[in-house]
């Protein structure tokens, strides 16, 4: 592979996208790449993956679904974290030493 042409293609493709991060969908490859995995990557990495034929740019519907799924996962994770932070303390007082006597009874 000619490195000059490779990086020229990457730079040309980078100019096409203005966003800092882009969403790409993986393409099945001979070396074990899995088809259909959507990922948010930097513009540079996304363009490299597209030039190498390992990914394609995601369409708007795929991006919307991905963002909604990530938001739902984030909410579920935050709920689970909140539940795990709840602390309960059980104090055993078999001799009754922690009970306070009512006022006026001596």
N, C-alpha and C positions, 0 to 999 in steps of 0.2 A: 504494500500500500504506500502510495506517495503521501508523505506527511504534509507537504505544502498544500496539496489539493484537499486533504482531509480537513485541515484547520481552516482553509478558505471556505469550505462548505459549512463548517460549524459557525464561523463568523457571519456568513451570509444569512444563515438561518437565525442566528441570534438577533440580527437587525430586524427581522420580521416580527419578533415578539418584544413588546415594551415592558411587560410585567417583570418584576424581580423573580418571582417563582411561577412555574407553569405546572400544569397537570398532564401527565403522560400515562398512556396505557401500554403495558408490555405486550410484546409479540412473541409467540413461540419461536424458539431458536434451536438449532442443532445441538448447542452445548447445554441444553437443559432449561432454557428460559421458559417461564410459564406464561401462557396467554391470558390476557384480560385483567392483570393486576394494575389498578389505578394508583398512582403515587404523585405526591407533590414534591417537586425537585426544583433546584435552582435553574435559571434559564440556561446557563452554560451546560450543566449536566444533562438537561432535557434535550438540548440540541445535539450533544454528543451521542446520546442514545438513539435519536432519530437518524442521524447520519450513519450510524453503525447498523441501522436496521433492527434495533432491539426494542423500539418503542414507537408509538405514534402519538400525536397530540390528542387529548381527550376532548370530546364535544361538550357543549353546554349542559346537556341533560346528565351526562356521566359525572361532570363536576358537581352539579347541584346535588345529585344523589350521594356522592362521596362526602361533601361538606355536611349534609344532613346526618349521614351515618356517623361521622366523626363527632358531631355535636351530641348526638344521642349517647355515644360511648363515653364522652367526657362527662356528661351529666350522671350516667350510671356509675362511673368511677368515683366522682365526687361524693355521691350518695353513699357508696360503699366505704369510702374513707371517713365520712362523718360518722357512720355507724360504728366503725372500728375505734373511733376516738372516745365514744361514750364509756365512762368508767363508773362502775358500781362498787361501792365498798360496803361489805357486811361486817358489822362489829358484833362479836360475841360477848355477852356479859352474863355468865352463869351465876355470879355472886350478887348481881344487882348493884354493883358499885357505881355504875354510870347513871343510875336514876337519881334525879334530884327530888328531895323531899318537898312536899307542898309547903308554901309559906304559912307560918303560924302554927305548925305542928312540931312541937319539941318536947 
